[in-house]
Structure formats: structure tokens, C-alpha cells
Amino acid sequence: NSVEGTLAYMSPEQTGRMNRTLDYRTDFYSLGITLYEMLTGKLPFPSNDPLEIVYSHIAVQAIEPHQINPEIPATISEIVMKLMAKNAEDRYQSAAGLLADLETCLHQLETTGEIADFFPGSLDILSQLLIPQKLYGREQQVNELLAAFERVGAGLANNLLEKPTTSEQNPPLSGTSELMLVSGYSGIGKSAVVNEVSKPITRSKGYFISGKFDQFKRNIPYASLIQAFNSLLRQLLTESAASLETWRTKILTALGTDGHVIAEVIPELELIIGKQPEVPEVGPTAAQNRFNRLFKEFLRVFAQKEHPLVIFLDDLQWADSATLKLMQLLITDPDQQYLLLIGAYRDNEVSPTHPLIQTVEEIEKTGTIVNNIVLQPLDLADVTELIADTLNCCTEKVINLAELIWNKTGGNPFFLTQLLQALYQDNLLKFDFTAIANEGSKCGWDWNIDEIQAIGITDKSVVELVASRIEKLPESTQKILKLAACVGDKFALDVLSIVSEQSANATATELYSALQSGLILPLSDAYRIPLLFTPGEAVNLSFDTSRVGFRFLHDRVQQAAYSLIPEDQKQFTHLK
């Protein structure tokens, strides 16, 4: 319900439930839907239910236009279906490629009166380095996560009635809660794997909320849980007045006269339930017990058979003790059902005495199901496939490059993609248009292994590599990224413009080259608004600039930007 744009024409990645970032190819999908409607007289996914439309965009294949209207040539139908491909990698990659196909169709129609079959997209030259966003080598881990969701989800109770089982291999299923831990090195793809569950959650009308602990802000209790529930409450605020009233009643029934206790920690709650009366002061232990009891009641409102709840807490290695304690209470509560709590952490940064490990041991003692997924680096075959897909080449041509990159990065997906981007930025990966035109080659990319090894780019650590990419950006952009790194892994334009002492549109303009290089990502389409104006132009922006938010691509990018602040200036920058 909280997506921005016209739902019927929205690309799968724009719905926010696809674990994919947005780029220009989202517009090809919307164009495809528009052409589909022009040719057939109807939308591919007609429905009045927003979640059903979202799910259709993500997972349902539309009926091909020529099957609805026989007058449409099969090739035209294929062009539309290519535009409407679920994955951006399968759509046209450039407007020039689409135009070439449409001009071919027009030429055939004018010369022969009909359009012959040909393969759409064959002239779509991909001269940009676009790394596919699909997951490589993670099928088993994604399936384990989906199975956990199925166990705690709404469909479970029905399965129980039909097929009770008590065998040792198949423990009795129940709609209770589960804890799923995903661990591995930084950049190994923990968040990417976890976010794959957002698709089936949409189908089950469940809620998926997430919060992230920050390496530079470890002293704020419940910070990531507050982040997660704020996003959930914002989702509720977009629902109809009748639906909002239902939620208000449910929350007030659960919390009684003590709503202020939760609203004090999650202020957004009062936007739904209204201003709450103060509660009697009690001692520290009694206050903590009261908060824990009320938070359990609050959580149960959302974790229901009709809408299971998944809470994803990222970077648990930086978790505060209050959150760990509350996690333990929630997941061991015998009355808690339809809750899947997923936690991701860097296993190389926690020891057996780390508070997280001790909390998990305490949870296991209660008999609560604790699942562990340990993500390993990608093997050479996965890396070769990723590079072959990125460069649109056959695996034989890329094997030497893949081996070099695999050996250097150890199969770490984040390091690997950053290294590819750095090679492209340094012109060590070049696109050769003449190879396509003259030789009829399918792969237009060119590189020299000896040159890549000689330049020493592969000898840097991932933070050094990302820092060197940041240092190639304009100086004003570097300065603004250093400030953003102190704000947190997510940052809003209003805060950043205050700290940098300049207007919102000037700040947005300075961030733009970091956006283009993919080092930061926008949190919504609102980022475009301040870019419509010339920097320095006296503009009274009438919209709320706190709505324009960004996040760093990865912790390592935030860390790299932070590392560029000279040691003697760090305290001053934080104070600012």
C-alpha cells in the first residue's frame, strides 16, 4: 500500500518487494504495459486489490497480446513481452535497441505489408556495465528461508489439520515462532538472501519489516527495532480510513491504558492511536518488565494467521544488550505465533563470549527452534556465470578474467562487484562497438589480463577499493559523503543540507554523481524533485525534504567514506 506511482503500470522492482534496486529499465516495463493496453484494450493485470496487482507484477506472466488480439503480429507481441520481463536483465537494455526493432518492423510493413518473425533485442547493444541483480549460488539458502516462512505462515495451520506428523525426521509443524540466523563474512550477501522472502510474504498478505544496527551508533537501545516498526506503522498509515480504524482498535485493545509506554519508544504509534495519557512512574526493573510485557502484546497484533510477520534485524554483531534481551523474550514467548525473526551477523566478528552468541544459547535452552544458515563464498562456476552474464559473453571467453577476480575476491559477491566497477571506471574493461559491427561478435567487451594485474587494482582490500572509487568523484561529492557516513547507513536530505550548510537542491546535486556510480541508493522516487532546479537558484521547495532519503549501498561503502575523514577531524565532524 505504501508504493508511489500508478500501481497498474509499475515494474516489479518499483513495488519494493523484489529485492532489486531501481534503474532506468523500470521505465521499459511501464512502457511495455502501456503498449500492451494500447494493443489489447485492457491491462495485463486487472484487479482492485493492491497486493494482488503487486504480486501479479512480481510473479504472474501476462497473456501474450497476440493471443488476445489475433491481428497483432507475433513479433510485436514478443517486443511487448520483452519490455514486460520480470527481471530488468531480460528487458531491453537501451532505448536505441528498442527503437532499432520498431524501425525494422516499420520497414518490413512498408515494403512487404507484413512483419516477419525475428528475435527481439538482437540489435540491443549493451555498452553499459550492468551487473545482474539475481542471486548466484544461493538457491538452497533461499529455499531454507522460504520453508521457515511457510512453517510459521498462515498456510501452516491448514497443513496441520490435513497431515499431522510426529516422526523424528518431520517434527510436528506448528504456527509458533522461529528464529533464523544468517551468518557469513561482510559482503557475502546475507541481506540479499534474506530479502528474497519479500515475494512470498506479499502473496500471503504478510508484513516484512527490517531494521539495521549501525557500526557508529551502538549506544542507542532498540534502534533497529524502532526502525523496523516505524516502517510498519508508515505502511499502515497509507491504508484506508476504515482499515486504519480497525488497526487503532486492535492496538488500543492490546495496550489498554499503557499505550504511552510503547509510544515513548516508537513515537509514530501516536499517529495511529492518538495521544496517550502518561503512565505511573515505577522503579527501573518494574518499568523494564512493563515495557517487555506490552511490547509482546503489541507484536501479537501484527503477527496473525491472516498476516504473518517477518522481522529482519541486520548486523546483529553491533546489537545493543536491550535489543538482544527483547529478542530473546519475543522468540521464547509460548503464546507468540506467526512470527519469523531473522537475524544476520558477521560470524568472523563475534566470539563465543559475544553477547549475541550468549543470547542464542539462552534461546536454544528453552527448546525454541533456532535455524542457522552459514553463507559461503561463491565458487568459481558461480563467479564465471555472473561475469559471463554481466559482459554478455560466453563462459569460455571470460574464464581467465573470472579466475583472476575469483582468486582476488575469494568469491565475496560485494568485493567482486566493486572490483568489476573499478575495472570499468579505470577503463580496464572496455566496450568495443567495432567487434559487434564488423566481426559479428556477441561479446563486445575487451580486457587485458596482464594490464589488470600490472596496475595493482586487484591488490587492494575492499574498503581501499571502494575508497579509491569515492576519491574519483568530485571533491564536493566526497565531502558530502563523509558527512553522510557520520549520520548513519541511511540519511535524509534535510539533515544533510543542514550539516553541509547549503540548500537542499545544492546538496542533492552534489550527491548525484555518487548516485550515478551506485555507491548510494535512493529510498524513494522523491530524490528526483530537488534535482529539477539549478543549484544556487533561489527555490522555495514546498515539499518536505525529510522525505528524500538515501542509503549507502553497503556498510563497506559507509566505512570507506568514513575512512576518508582525517583522524584529527573525526570528532569535529561528529559534533557538527
C-alpha positions in Angstrom: 0.0 0.0 0.0 2.9 2.4 0.5 4.3 2.3 -3.0 4.5 5.6 -5.0 3.3 5.7 -8.6 0.4 4.2 -10.6 0.2 0.6 -9.5 -1.1 -0.9 -12.8 2.0 0.3 -14.7 4.6 -0.3 -12.0 7.7 -2.5 -12.6 8.3 -5.4 -10.2 11.3 -3.7 -8.7 9.4 -0.5 -8.1 7.0 -2.2 -5.8 9.8 -2.6 -3.3 9.1 -6.3 -2.9 11.6 -7.7 -5.4 15.0 -7.3 -3.6 16.2 -5.3 -6.6 17.3 -1.7 -6.9 15.7 0.7 -9.4 17.3 2.0 -12.5 16.2 3.4 -15.9 15.0 -0.1 -17.0 11.9 0.2 -14.8 10.5 2.7 -17.4 10.8 0.0 -20.1 8.4 -2.2 -18.1 5.9 0.7 -17.7 6.2 1.3 -21.5 5.5 -2.4 -22.1 2.3 -2.2 -20.0 1.2 0.9 -21.9 1.8 -0.7 -25.3 0.0 -3.9 -24.0 -3.1 -1.8 -23.1 -3.0 0.1 -26.5 -2.8 -3.2 -28.4 -5.3 -5.3 -26.5 -7.6 -2.7 -25.0 -7.0 -3.9 -21.4 -4.4 -4.0 -18.7 -2.4 -7.3 -18.3 -3.3 -7.5 -14.5 -6.8 -6.0 -13.9 -7.7 -6.1 -10.2 -8.9 -3.7 -7.4 -6.7 -5.4 -4.8 -3.3 -3.5 -4.5 -1.5 -6.6 -3.1 -2.9 -8.8 -5.9 -1.6 -6.3 -8.5 1.8 -6.2 -6.8 2.0 -10.0 -6.7 1.0 -10.2 -10.4 3.8 -7.8 -11.4 6.3 -9.8 -9.5 5.3 -13.4 -10.3 2.4 -13.8 -12.8 3.1 -14.0 -16.6 0.6 -11.9 -18.7 -1.2 -13.5 -21.6 0.7 -12.6 -24.7 -1.0 -9.7 -26.7 -1.4 -11.7 -30.0 -3.4 -14.4 -28.1 -5.9 -11.7 -27.1 -5.9 -9.8 -30.4 -5.1 -12.1 -33.4 -4.4 -9.0 -35.6 -1.2 -8.3 -33.7 1.9 -9.8 -35.4 3.8 -12.3 -33.2 7.0 -10.2 -33.3 5.2 -7.1 -32.0 3.8 -9.3 -29.2 7.3 -10.5 -28.4 8.7 -7.0 -28.2 6.0 -6.0 -25.7 6.6 -9.2 -23.6 10.4 -8.4 -23.7 9.7 -4.9 -22.3 7.5 -6.5 -19.6 10.1 -9.1 -18.5 10.1 -9.6 -14.7 13.9 -9.2 -14.4 15.4 -6.0 -15.7 18.3 -8.0 -17.3 15.8 -9.7 -19.6 14.2 -6.4 -20.9 15.7 -4.1 -23.5 18.9 -2.5 -22.1 18.8 0.6 -24.2 16.2 2.8 -25.9 18.3 2.5 -29.1 17.9 -1.3 -29.1 14.1 -1.0 -28.8 14.0 1.7 -31.5 16.0 -0.4 -33.9 13.5 -3.3 -33.5 10.5 -1.0 -34.0 12.1 0.6 -37.1 12.8 -2.9 -38.5 9.0 -3.7 -38.0 8.0 -0.5 -39.7 10.4 -1.0 -42.6 9.0 -4.6 -43.2 5.4 -3.4 -43.0 6.1 -0.6 -45.5 8.0 -2.8 -48.0 6.2 -6.2 -47.8 3.0 -5.4 -46.0 3.7 -7.8 -43.1 6.1 -8.2 -40.2 8.3 -11.3 -40.4 9.5 -13.2 -37.3 12.8 -12.1 -35.9 14.5 -12.3 -32.5 13.7 -9.1 -30.5 16.6 -7.4 -28.9 19.3 -8.8 -31.2 20.4 -5.2 -32.0 20.2 -4.1 -28.4 23.9 -3.3 -27.8 24.7 -3.3 -24.1 27.6 -0.9 -23.7 27.0 -0.1 -20.1 28.4 -2.3 -17.4 25.2 -3.6 -15.7 25.8 -6.3 -13.1 22.8 -8.7 -12.9 20.9 -8.4 -9.6 19.8 -12.0 -9.5 21.4 -14.2 -6.8 24.1 -16.7 -7.9 24.8 -19.9 -5.9 22.2 -19.2 -3.2 19.2 -21.4 -4.2 19.4 -23.8 -1.2 19.7 -21.0 1.3 16.8 -19.1 -0.2 14.7 -22.3 -0.1 15.6 -22.8 3.6 14.3 -19.3 4.4 11.1 -19.8 2.4 10.5 -23.1 4.2 10.8 -21.4 7.5 8.3 -18.8 6.4 5.9 -21.5 5.3 6.2 -23.2 8.7 5.3 -20.0 10.7 3.0 -18.6 8.0 -0.8 -18.7 7.6 -0.8 -21.8 5.3 0.6 -23.8 8.0 -2.4 -24.3 10.2 -4.3 -25.9 7.2 -1.4 -28.3 6.5 -1.5 -29.3 10.2 -5.2 -30.3 10.0 -4.6 -32.4 6.9 -1.3 -34.1 7.7 -0.4 -34.4 11.3 3.1 -35.8 11.7 5.3 -36.7 14.7 8.2 -38.6 13.1 11.7 -37.7 14.1 12.6 -36.6 10.6 9.5 -34.5 10.3 8.8 -32.7 13.7 5.2 -31.6 14.2 4.6 -28.4 12.4 3.1 -25.6 14.4 2.3 -22.0 13.8 4.7 -20.9 16.5 7.7 -18.6 16.1 11.1 -19.4 14.8 14.5 -17.7 14.8 16.5 -17.9 11.7 20.2 -16.8 11.9 22.1 -16.0 8.7 25.8 -15.6 9.1 28.9 -15.0 6.9 31.6 -12.5 6.1 30.8 -8.9 5.3 29.7 -8.6 1.7 28.8 -12.3 1.4 25.2 -11.5 0.5 23.3 -12.1 3.8 20.8 -9.2 3.3 20.3 -10.1 -0.4 19.4 -13.7 0.5 17.0 -12.6 3.3 15.2 -10.0 1.2 14.2 -12.8 -1.3 11.5 -13.7 1.2 9.6 -10.5 0.5 8.0 -12.0 -2.6 6.1 -14.9 -0.9 5.2 -12.6 2.0 3.4 -10.4 -0.4 1.5 -13.4 -1.7 0.5 -14.3 1.9 -0.5 -10.7 2.7 2.1 -10.8 5.4 4.3 -8.0 6.7 8.1 -7.9 6.2 9.9 -5.2 8.2 13.6 -4.7 8.7 16.0 -2.7 10.9 19.8 -2.4 10.8 22.3 -1.9 13.5 24.9 0.8 12.8 28.6 0.4 13.4 28.9 4.0 14.5 25.8 4.2 16.7 25.9 1.2 19.1 24.7 3.0 22.2 21.0 3.6 21.3 18.8 0.9 22.8 16.2 -0.7 20.4 17.4 1.4 17.5 16.9 -1.3 14.8 13.5 -2.5 16.2 12.3 1.1 16.2 13.5 1.5 12.6 11.6 -1.7 11.7 8.3 -0.8 13.4 8.4 2.8 12.1 8.3 1.4 8.6 5.4 -0.9 9.5 3.4 2.0 11.0 4.1 4.1 7.9 2.7 1.2 5.8 -0.5 1.2 8.0 -0.9 5.0 7.6 -1.3 4.5 3.9 -4.3 2.2 4.3 -7.9 3.3 4.1 -9.6 5.1 6.9 -11.7 2.0 7.8 -8.6 -0.2 7.8 -6.7 2.3 10.0 -9.6 2.5 12.5 -9.5 -1.3 12.8 -5.8 -1.2 13.5 -6.3 1.6 16.0 -8.9 -0.5 17.9 -6.7 -3.7 17.8 -3.6 -1.8 19.2 -5.6 0.0 21.9 -7.3 -3.3 23.0 -3.8 -4.9 23.2 -2.1 -2.0 25.1 -5.0 -0.8 27.2 -4.2 2.5 29.1 -0.5 1.9 28.8 0.0 2.9 25.1 2.3 5.7 26.2 5.0 3.1 27.2 5.3 1.9 23.6 4.7 5.3 22.0 7.6 6.7 24.0 10.0 4.3 22.2 8.1 4.3 18.8 6.6 7.9 18.5 4.9 7.1 15.1 2.5 5.0 17.0 0.6 8.0 18.3 -0.2 9.0 14.6 -2.5 5.9 14.6 -3.8 5.6 18.2 -3.7 9.3 19.2 -2.1 11.0 22.1 -1.7 8.6 25.1 -2.1 9.5 28.8 1.1 9.4 30.9 1.6 6.2 32.9 2.5 5.9 36.6 6.2 6.1 37.4 7.7 2.8 38.7 11.2 1.5 39.5 13.7 0.6 36.8 13.1 -3.2 37.0 9.3 -2.8 37.1 9.4 -0.4 34.2 11.5 -2.8 32.1 9.1 -5.7 32.8 6.1 -3.5 31.9 7.7 -2.5 28.6 8.6 -6.1 27.8 5.0 -7.3 28.6 3.4 -4.5 26.5 5.8 -5.0 23.5 4.8 -8.7 23.3 1.1 -7.7 23.3 1.9 -5.0 20.6 3.7 -7.5 18.4 0.9 -10.1 18.6 -1.4 -7.5 17.0 0.6 -7.8 13.8 1.8 -11.5 13.9 -1.5 -13.2 13.0 -2.6 -16.1 10.8 -4.1 -13.7 8.2 -0.9 -11.7 8.0 2.3 -13.4 9.4 5.1 -11.1 10.5 8.7 -11.3 9.5 11.2 -9.1 11.3 14.7 -8.9 9.8 17.4 -7.4 12.1 20.7 -6.9 10.1 24.2 -6.6 11.5 23.5 -8.2 14.9 27.2 -8.2 15.7 26.6 -4.5 16.6 23.4 -5.1 18.6 22.8 -3.4 22.0 22.0 -5.6 25.0 18.5 -4.2 25.4 17.5 -5.4 21.9 19.1 -8.8 22.4 17.2 -9.3 25.6 13.9 -8.2 24.0 14.6 -10.6 21.0 15.0 -13.4 23.5 11.7 -12.6 25.2 9.8 -12.4 22.0 11.0 -15.5 20.4 10.7 -17.7 23.5 7.1 -16.4 24.3 5.0 -19.6 24.2 1.9 -17.6 23.2 3.6 -15.9 20.2 2.6 -17.3 16.8 3.1 -16.5 13.1 6.4 -14.7 13.8 9.6 -15.3 11.9 12.6 -13.4 13.4 15.6 -13.3 11.0 18.9 -12.1 12.3 22.0 -11.6 10.1 25.5 -11.2 11.5 29.2 -11.4 10.6 30.4 -14.6 12.1 34.0 -13.5 11.8 33.3 -10.6 14.2 31.7 -12.5 17.0 33.4 -14.7 19.6 31.9 -17.4 21.8 31.7 -14.7 24.6 29.9 -12.2 22.4 26.5 -11.1 23.8 24.7 -12.3 20.6 26.1 -15.9 20.9 25.3 -16.0 24.6 21.7 -14.8 23.9 21.3 -17.5 21.2 22.5 -20.2 23.6 19.9 -19.0 26.2 17.2 -19.1 23.5 18.2 -22.7 22.5 17.9 -23.9 26.1 14.1 -23.1 26.1 13.6 -25.5 23.2 12.8 -22.7 20.7 13.6 -23.6 17.0 16.8 -21.8 16.0 17.9 -22.3 12.4 21.3 -21.4 11.1 22.3 -20.6 7.5 26.0 -20.0 7.0 26.7 -18.4 3.7 29.9 -19.5 2.0 31.8 -17.6 -0.7 30.7 -18.1 -4.3 32.6 -20.9 -6.2 34.4 -20.4 -9.4 31.5 -21.6 -11.5 29.1 -19.1 -10.0 31.6 -16.2 -10.4 32.2 -17.3 -14.1 28.4 -17.3 -14.7 28.0 -13.9 -13.1 30.8 -12.3 -15.2 29.6 -14.0 -18.4 26.1 -12.6 -17.7 27.4 -9.1 -16.9 29.6 -8.9 -20.1 27.1 -10.9 -22.2 29.9 -13.2 -23.2 30.3 -17.0 -23.4 32.0 -18.6 -20.4 35.0 -19.7 -22.4 35.9 -16.1 -23.2 35.7 -14.9 -19.6 37.2 -17.9 -17.7 40.7 -16.2 -17.3 39.2 -13.0 -16.1 36.8 -14.9 -13.8 39.7 -16.9 -12.3 41.7 -13.7 -11.6 38.7 -12.0 -10.0 37.7 -15.1 -8.0 41.2 -15.6 -6.6 41.5 -11.9 -5.6 38.0 -11.5 -4.0 37.8 -15.0 -2.5 34.3 -15.3 -4.1 32.9 -12.5 -2.0 29.9 -11.1 -4.0 30.2 -7.4 -2.8 34.0 -7.3 -3.3 33.6 -8.9 -6.7 31.0 -6.4 -8.0 33.1 -3.4 -6.6 36.2 -4.8 -8.4 34.3 -5.1 -11.7 33.0 -1.5 -11.3 36.6 -0.3 -10.5 38.0 -2.0 -13.6 35.3 -0.4 -15.7 35.9 3.0 -14.1 39.6 2.7 -14.8 39.0 1.8 -18.4 40.5 -1.7 -18.0 37.2 -3.2 -19.1 36.3 -1.5 -22.5 33.3 -1.9 -24.8 34.3 -2.3 -28.5 31.5 -1.4 -30.8 33.5 -2.4 -33.9 33.7 -6.0 -32.7 29.9 -6.1 -32.7 29.5 -4.3 -36.1 32.4 -5.8 -38.1 33.1 -9.2 -36.6 29.5 -10.2 -35.7 30.8 -11.0 -32.2 28.2 -11.3 -29.5 30.6 -10.1 -26.8 31.7 -6.5 -27.3 33.8 -6.3 -24.1 37.5 -6.3 -24.2 40.2 -6.5 -21.5 43.9 -7.4 -21.0 44.6 -9.7 -18.1 48.3 -8.7 -17.9 47.3 -5.0 -17.8 44.8 -5.6 -15.0 47.4 -7.5 -12.9 50.1 -4.9 -13.6 48.0 -1.9 -12.4 47.7 -3.4 -8.9 44.0 -2.7 -8.6 43.4 -6.3 -7.5 45.8 -5.9 -4.6 43.6 -3.6 -2.6 41.3 -4.5 0.2 37.6 -4.0 -0.4 37.5 -0.8 1.8 40.6 0.6 0.0 39.0 -0.3 -3.4 35.7 1.5 -2.5 37.6 4.5 -1.0 39.5 4.8 -4.3 36.2 4.8 -6.2 34.9 7.6 -3.9 38.1 9.6 -4.4 37.4 9.6 -8.2 34.1 11.5 -7.6 34.1 15.3 -7.5 35.5 16.8 -4.3 32.2 18.4 -3.3 30.6 14.9 -3.5 33.3 13.3 -1.4 32.8 16.0 1.3 29.1 15.3 1.4 29.6 11.5 1.6 31.9 11.9 4.6 29.2 13.9 6.4 26.6 11.2 5.4 28.8 8.5 6.8 28.6 10.1 10.2 24.8 10.4 10.0 24.3 6.7 9.5 23.7 3.9 6.9 20.5 5.8 6.0 20.4 9.6 5.8 17.8 12.2 4.9 18.4 15.2 2.6 17.1 17.8 5.2 19.7 16.6 7.8 22.5 16.5 5.2 21.7 20.0 3.9 21.7 21.5 7.4 25.1 19.8 8.2 26.7 20.9 4.9 25.2 24.4 5.3 23.7 24.6 1.9 20.3 24.3 0.2 18.5 21.0 -0.3 18.8 21.2 -4.1 22.6 22.0 -4.0 23.1 19.1 -1.6 21.1 16.8 -3.9 23.1 17.9 -6.9 26.4 17.1 -5.1 25.1 13.6 -4.2 24.1 12.9 -7.8 27.5 11.5 -9.0 27.5 9.1 -6.0 24.0 8.0 -7.1 25.1 7.5 -10.7 28.1 5.4 -9.6 25.8 3.2 -7.5 27.6 3.9 -4.2 24.4 5.3 -2.6 20.8 4.4 -3.4 17.6 6.5 -3.1 14.9 5.3 -0.7 12.1 6.5 -2.9 11.4 8.4 -6.2 11.2 11.7 -4.2 15.0 12.2 -4.7 14.3 13.5 -8.2 12.4 16.6 -7.1 15.3 18.7 -5.8 17.3 17.8 -8.9 14.8 19.7 -11.1 16.3 23.0 -10.0 19.6 24.7 -10.8 22.0 24.6 -7.8 22.2 28.1 -6.3 18.8 29.0 -7.7 16.6 30.6 -5.0 13.9 28.0 -4.8 11.4 27.6 -2.0 10.8 23.8 -2.0 7.3 23.4 -0.8 7.7 19.7 -0.1 9.1 18.0 3.0 12.8 17.4 2.2 12.9 14.8 5.1 11.0 12.6 2.6 14.1 12.5 0.4 16.3 9.7 1.8 19.3 7.7 0.7 21.2 4.7 2.0 24.7 3.5 1.4 25.0 0.6 -1.0 26.7 -1.4 1.8 28.3 -1.0 5.2 31.7 -1.1 3.5 30.8 2.0 1.4 29.9 3.9 4.6 33.1 2.6 6.2 35.2 3.7 3.1 33.6 7.2 3.1 34.2 7.4 6.9 37.8 6.3 6.4 38.5 9.4 4.2 37.9 11.7 7.2 41.3 12.6 8.6 41.7 11.2 12.2 42.1 14.7 13.7 38.8 15.9 12.2 36.5 12.9 13.1 35.4 14.3 16.5 34.7 17.8 15.0 32.7 16.2 12.1 30.6 14.1 14.5 29.9 17.2 16.7 28.8 19.1 13.7 
